[in-house]
Amino acid sequence: MAYLPISTPGEVGGPDGYSYGALVLMTDAADAASLERVLRVIRFTGWIAPTASGTQVVIGDPGAGVVAAGRRGITEVGAVVAEQLDCAVFAVQVRRDRQLGLVAWRGAEEVGRYDSDPSADPGADDDVASEPVGVAAAPEFAALAGVPESGEKLAEILDEELERDSVSESERLRGILRLLSLPDWIVAASSLPRDIPTGPRAADLVRLRVGMPGAQGMWQNPWVRRLRRRWTPPPIIADPPRESGPGMEGIEPWMF
C-alpha cells in the first residue's frame, strides 16, 4: 500500500514530527458521565470529545507523555478506562510522527498491542530492533472494531515499511482508522487547543486539567505539568526484540 506524504506547512502530521495520543471508546452517550468520573479519579489531563456514531474520543495532553497520575501515558489510561467502564477501547499514540503505538482492550482483557518501531521509545537501548511488533494482532483489532473482514488488510498496513523521508506515521494511522471505521480526525489532535481540522470544535470538548475542569484545574495544572514533563510513560512493548549480534560464522580458531 502506498501513502501520500503530509508536507503542507502548518498541517498536522507529516515529517515535521507531531506527537499525540488518544483513546477511542466503543460506547454510547450514556457512559459519558462515567468516563469523566474515571478520568477525574486518575487526575487525567486532556480533552473529552462528544460522542458520535457510537464512539467517544479522549485526547491526552501531552500526546506522547505522562497524562495522568501514576506516570500513566495514554496507553495506561486506556487500560484503566476499559476495565472500569467494561467497554472496548483502542489507544493510539504517535511520537514525533516516527512511531505508532496501537493497543486495544475488551474490558479488563487486553486484545492486542502493536508498536511500529520500539527503537524510537525514549531511552531505548541501541540494540532494540526497529521492526514492527504486534502485526499478528490485526485480526483481533479488526474484530473489536466490528469489521473482522478487514483483518488481512490491516495486517498489511501494520507491517509495511514506510519511507521515512516522505511518509509519516500519521498517514499510516489515518489508513488504519478509516479501515476500522474509527474517527480519522484523531490525526489532527495536536492542533488542540485550537479547533481540530475535520473534527469537533475545541469549544465542544470537555477540558480536564489534572482531573478537574475550570478554574481549579487551571490553578493546579502548571506545577503538575512541569513535574510530569520530567517523566516518560512506559514503552508500548515492555520487552522488545533486539538486534542479533555478529555471528561466529567464518571466524577461524587461530584468530583467538
N, C-alpha and C positions, 0 to 999 in steps of 0.2 A: 504494500500500500504506500502511495506517495502522499506527503503532506505539503501544503503550501506554507512557506515560511511567513512569520509575522514580522514585518520590518518597518511598518509605518511609525514614524516618530510619535511618541505620546500614547500609542496604542498599548493596551495591557497585554502582557505576554511577550514572547519573542526573545531574540538574542540579548536584549538589554538585561535580562536576569531578574524577573519578578518572582516574589515568593508569596504564597497564600495557602491557606488551609481551610477546609470546610467539611461539614457533615451534611449528609442527605438522609433524612428520616423518611422511611416509607410508612407514613402515618396519615392521620386526618386532623382537622382543626380542633377536635375535641381534646386532643392531647397537648395543645399549645401551652396552656397554663401549667400543666405538669412538667413540661420541658423547661419552662422558665424557672420553676422551683428547683429542679435538679441542678441547673446551671448556677443558680444563686448559692446553693449549698457548697459547691466546689469553687466558688469565687471566680467564675469564668469572666474573661474579658473578650468582648466581641459583639456581634450582631445576630439577631434572630429575624429571619425573613418571614413574611406572611406565607401561610400555607397556600399551595397552588397545585392543582392536578394531582392531589394525593401525596404530595411530598412537601417536606419542610426543610429549609436550608439554614444552617448555622455557620457563621463565618468567624474564624478566630482572629485575634489581634494581639501580637504579631502573627502573621500567617504561618511561618515555619518555626516559631519559637515557643516558649512556655506561655500558655494562655490560661492556666488555672492552678489552683493550689496543688501541692504535692509534686511540683515540677512537671505537671502534665502538659503535653502538647496536644494538638487537635486529635491525634490518634487515641491517646489515653482518655480524653474527654469522650470520644465516641464509644469506647468500651463501657464507660460509666452510664452514659445515656441509654445505650442499647439494653443494658442489664436492668436499670432502674425502671425504664418505661416498657420493657419486654417487647421491643419492636425491632424491625430490621433497620440497620444503619450502615451507610457507607461513609468512610472517612477518606478524604483525598488531600494530599499535601504536595505542593510544588515548591522546590527550593531552587531559587535563582534560575529557574527555567532549565535546569540541568538534571534534576532528579524528581521523579514522580513516585509517590507512595500511594497505595490503594489498599485499604483494609475494610473488611465487612463482617458484620455480626448479625445473628438472628437471636435476639435476646442475649442471654449470657454466653451463648455459643459463638466462638469465632469461626467464620465461614472460610476465610482466606486472607492472605497477606501477600502483597506484591511490592517490590522495590525495583525501579528501573536501573538504579546504579548505586549499590550500597557503598561504593568507594567515595561517593560525594557527601556522605554524612560528616558533620564537623567532628574532628578528632579521629576519623577512621585511620587505621593503620595503613602503611604504604602497600602491604601485600593483600589488602582486601580486593577481591575481584570486582570488576566493573560491569560484568554481565548481569542482566535482569534476573531476579529471583522471584519465584511465585507464579510464573506463567501458567503452571498446571491448575491454578485456582480459577481460571477463566470460566469453566462451566458452572462452578458454584456462584461466581459473581453474576453471571447471566441469569441463572435460575432465581437468585434472590431478587433481581430487578424485574422478574416476571417475563423475561424474554429468553428462555432456555435455548431457543433455536439460534441465538447469536453467540453461543459459547465458542464455536470454532473460529468465527471471525474475530472475536475479542482476543483469543489466544494469539492470532497473527499480529494484532496491533500491539499487544503487550510484549511480544518477542522481537519486534522489529528494531533494528539498529538504526538510530536516527543520524542524519548528517548534522553534527553539532554546530558547524559553522553557519548553517542556514535554517535549521528546523529546531523548534523548541519543544519542551515537554508540555507546554500549554496546548500545542497543536495535537499532540498525542491524546491529551486528556479530553480535548473537545471532541475528538472522534469517539472516545470511549463513552462519554456522556450521551452523545447522540445515539450511539448504538444501543445503549441501555435505557434510552428514553428518560434520562435524568436531566435536570436543568443545566444547560450548557453555558449559561451566563456566569457560572462559577469561575470560568477562566478570566473574567474581568473583575474578580473580587478585590484585587489590590487597588482599585480605583477609590474604594471607601477611604475616608468618609464622604466623598463626593458620590453623586448618583452612579449606579452601575450601568454601563452600556448594555443595552438589550435586556436588562434585569430590572428589579424593583427600584423605586426611588429611595434614596437614603432616608428620607423623612418617614417612609412606611416601615422601616426596620426598627425593632426594639434594640436599643443600645444598652449594654451592660458593661460596667467597669468594676472589676473585682467583685462581680456578682450583684451589683447594685445599680439601679437606674438613677438618672437625675443627678442632683447636686451632691448627694452623699458619695456616689461613685466617683464623680469628678474630683472631689476633695481627696479621696484616698488613692486614686489611681496613680498619680505621678510617682510617689515613692515606691509603690509596689511594682510599677513598670520598670523603674530603674533597677530594682533588685532582680526581677525576672530576666532582664537583659543579660545578666551575668551567667545565666544557666542555659543549657540546651536540653531539649526533651530527649527521651530515649530514642535510639535509632529504630527505624521501621523493622529491620531484621536484626534481632539480638545477636545472633552468631552467624555472620555472613560467610559465604565461601571465600577461600583465599587462593591467591595465585600459587601454582606449584613452583617450587624452587628448581634450580637447574638440576637436571638428572645426572646420572653417573655413566650414561652410555658414552662409549668412545674414549673413556679415560683408562689408560694403561696402568697396571700395578706399579711399574717402575717410576711413575710420576709422583708416587707418595714416598 
